[in-house]
Amino acid sequence: MTRGNGLRHIPSRLQFRRSYSSGALDPPPFIHPRRVVVTGIGMVTPLGCGVKTTWKRLIEGECGVRVITIDDLKMNGFDREVQLSAFDHLTSKVAGTVPCGTNPGEFHDDLWLNSKEHRSVSRFIGYALCATDEALKDSNWIPSTMEEKERTGVSIGAGIGSITDIMDASKMICEKKLRRISPYFIPRILINMASGHVSMTYGFQGPNHAAVTACATGAHSIGDAARMIQFGDVDVMVAGGTESSIDALSMAGFCRLRALTTKYNTAPQEASRPFDCDRDGFVNWSMQKNVVLRYMLSFVVMEAQVMHIILLNHI
């Protein structure tokens, strides 16, 4: 069968099936997907930097939600009067912020954000680099040969990215200071630069993927990475989601959407209650979690630890 009007050379579905089937209506042979396992984890969370720190504080009943301050809004380039006005108009004043500093369990800005080689790295990208470093060490997987690098990919997404950079650049345009906008502005705000910087840092040459699906980003990134391994596109994937959305514009946008909790501004530890009948909104968070996924045969050969076995339904 053929089609007319310019489609004469396109075969029909029946002809296409015959081209790869042994019989006229035989389905294609079923290919069993490979089993995928988790062999390493890295975290940057409001409870601390690192899996051990986060887990220890979690089982001790600590909460990463706290009352935010004007400094958390990242409006250093604005007048103090503008900062105070923005803060006063926020209906929600609680959030999950990552502790930063040089103490154990804190995210080190100078290490991941302020060094010369990281001028194009915004905070959400820095979180991704930090969590990846821990996950790869936990997995004991640092590819050295070209073949290993070609079979290792990255799937890290983000929901918002660096709104702070967009806000600062917009202010410069309003003040007619276009030439003061950083040449790294675009690389700092692109969502795919989180996975891009991870690949460049470690020399990974496999698939490079960045999902952008709001709060489901991390789950989608891990699911997409697992399927790439299942069907043989790659053997190892670094996967996860990153976010740094505690800033004036993001908080204001969610407040105007009436999505954030407003009842617990004086009791932040009681604010996050997604399954409670008295809930009145969610809590805005900044965090990153990465996992290292591997094809099961590769981990057996290398005698790596297995933390989880991922089970995915076939579509």
WOMOVEN-V262126 format. One record per backbone hydrogen bond with DSSP energy under -0.5 kcal/mol. NH is the residue of the N-H (numbers start at 1). CO is the residue of the C=O. Records with the same first field share a line. If there is no record, write none. Layout:
# WOMOVEN-V262126
NH = CO / CO
This chain:
# WOMOVEN-V262126
3 = 7
7 = 4
10 = 7
11 = 9
12 = 1
16 = 12
17 = 13
18 = 14
19 = 15
20 = 16 / 17
21 = 17
32 = 30
34 = 230
36 = 310
37 = 294
38 = 308
39 = 37 / 292
40 = 292
42 = 290
44 = 288
45 = 48
48 = 45
49 = 105
50 = 43 / 48
54 = 50
55 = 51
56 = 52
57 = 53
58 = 54
59 = 55
60 = 56
61 = 58
62 = 57
66 = 95
68 = 93
72 = 69
73 = 70
74 = 71
78 = 75
83 = 79
84 = 80
85 = 81
86 = 82
87 = 83
88 = 84
89 = 85
90 = 87
95 = 66
96 = 284
97 = 64 / 95
99 = 45
101 = 107
106 = 103
107 = 99
109 = 107
111 = 108
112 = 108
113 = 109
114 = 109
118 = 115
119 = 116
121 = 118
122 = 120
126 = 122
127 = 123
128 = 124
129 = 125
130 = 126
131 = 127
132 = 128
133 = 129
134 = 130
135 = 131
136 = 132
137 = 133
138 = 134
139 = 135
140 = 136
141 = 136
149 = 145
150 = 146
151 = 147
152 = 149
153 = 236
154 = 207
155 = 238
156 = 209
157 = 240
158 = 211
159 = 242
163 = 161
166 = 162
167 = 163
168 = 164
169 = 165
170 = 166
171 = 167
172 = 168
173 = 169
174 = 170
175 = 171
176 = 173
177 = 172
180 = 177
181 = 178
185 = 182
188 = 184
189 = 185 / 186
190 = 186
193 = 190
194 = 191
195 = 156
196 = 192
197 = 193
198 = 194
199 = 195
200 = 196
201 = 197
202 = 198
203 = 199
204 = 199
205 = 149
206 = 149 / 152
209 = 154
216 = 213
217 = 214
220 = 216
221 = 217
222 = 218
223 = 219
224 = 220
225 = 221
226 = 222
227 = 223
228 = 224
229 = 225
230 = 226
231 = 227
232 = 229
233 = 228
234 = 228
235 = 151
236 = 151
237 = 293
238 = 153
239 = 237 / 291
240 = 155
241 = 289
242 = 157
243 = 287
245 = 285
247 = 245
248 = 73
251 = 247
252 = 248
253 = 249
254 = 250
255 = 251
256 = 252
257 = 253
258 = 255
259 = 254
260 = 254
261 = 282
265 = 262
267 = 264
270 = 267
271 = 268
273 = 271
276 = 273
279 = 276
280 = 281
282 = 259
284 = 94
286 = 96
287 = 243
288 = 44
289 = 241
290 = 42
291 = 239
292 = 40
293 = 237 / 291
294 = 37
295 = 235
296 = 35
298 = 295
299 = 295
300 = 296
301 = 297
302 = 298
303 = 299
304 = 299
307 = 38
308 = 38
310 = 36 / 308
312 = 310
